[in-house]
Amino acid sequence: MTTDQELLASLEAKCVLVKDRVKGCAMGFTPGLYLWGTGGVGKSWLVEKTLQDMRTPYVLTNSRLTGKGMFEL
């Protein structure tokens, strides 16, 4: 059986990975990040928090954005 500490360590490792990928995008090292998962687990919050901590300007959109719409941002 998995302990609470093991579950928290697993979550923290995943959060660190997402933060690193977001920072890579914000700094121009990679052109984008496709982040998916169950709704309500904090994906958007983590991305926004990371960008705010970096003081990086960003535009928040919903999940319904066409390719053309991306160029109009």
C-alpha positions as CSV (number, residue, x, y, z in Angstrom):
1,M,0.0,0.0,0.0
2,T,1.2,3.5,-0.8
3,T,1.7,5.9,2.0
4,D,0.7,9.6,2.1
5,Q,4.4,10.6,2.0
6,E,4.9,8.6,-1.2
7,L,1.9,10.0,-2.9
8,L,3.0,13.6,-2.0
9,A,6.5,12.9,-3.2
10,S,5.1,11.6,-6.5
11,L,2.9,14.7,-6.9
12,E,5.7,17.1,-6.1
13,A,7.9,15.4,-8.7
14,K,5.2,15.9,-11.3
15,C,4.7,19.5,-10.3
16,V,8.5,20.2,-10.6
17,L,8.5,18.7,-14.1
18,V,5.5,20.8,-15.2
19,K,7.1,24.0,-13.7
20,D,10.4,23.2,-15.6
21,R,8.5,22.7,-18.9
22,V,6.5,26.0,-18.4
23,K,9.7,27.9,-17.6
24,G,11.3,26.4,-20.7
25,C,8.4,27.7,-22.8
26,A,8.4,31.1,-21.2
27,M,12.2,31.5,-21.7
28,G,11.9,30.5,-25.4
29,F,13.8,27.1,-25.1
30,T,10.8,25.2,-26.5
31,P,7.8,26.4,-28.6
32,G,5.0,25.0,-26.5
33,L,3.7,22.5,-23.9
34,Y,0.7,20.2,-24.2
35,L,-0.5,19.6,-20.7
36,W,-3.5,17.3,-20.2
37,G,-5.2,15.4,-17.4
38,T,-8.3,15.1,-15.3
39,G,-10.1,18.4,-14.7
40,G,-9.8,20.1,-11.3
41,V,-6.4,18.8,-10.3
42,G,-4.6,22.2,-10.6
43,K,-2.9,22.1,-14.0
44,S,-4.0,25.7,-15.0
45,W,-3.3,27.0,-11.5
46,L,0.2,25.6,-11.5
47,V,1.0,27.0,-15.0
48,E,-0.4,30.5,-14.0
49,K,1.4,30.5,-10.7
50,T,4.7,29.6,-12.4
51,L,4.3,32.4,-15.0
52,Q,3.3,34.9,-12.2
53,D,6.3,33.9,-10.1
54,M,8.5,34.5,-13.2
55,R,6.8,37.8,-13.8
56,T,6.2,36.7,-17.4
57,P,3.3,38.3,-19.3
58,Y,0.8,35.8,-20.6
59,V,-2.7,35.6,-22.1
60,L,-5.3,33.3,-20.5
61,T,-7.6,31.5,-22.9
62,N,-10.1,28.6,-22.6
63,S,-9.5,25.2,-24.1
64,R,-11.4,26.2,-27.3
65,L,-8.8,28.0,-29.4
66,T,-8.2,27.4,-33.1
67,G,-4.8,27.5,-34.7
68,K,-5.8,30.7,-36.4
69,G,-6.9,32.1,-33.1
70,M,-3.5,31.5,-31.6
71,F,-2.0,33.9,-34.1
72,E,-4.5,36.6,-33.2
73,L,-3.6,36.6,-29.5
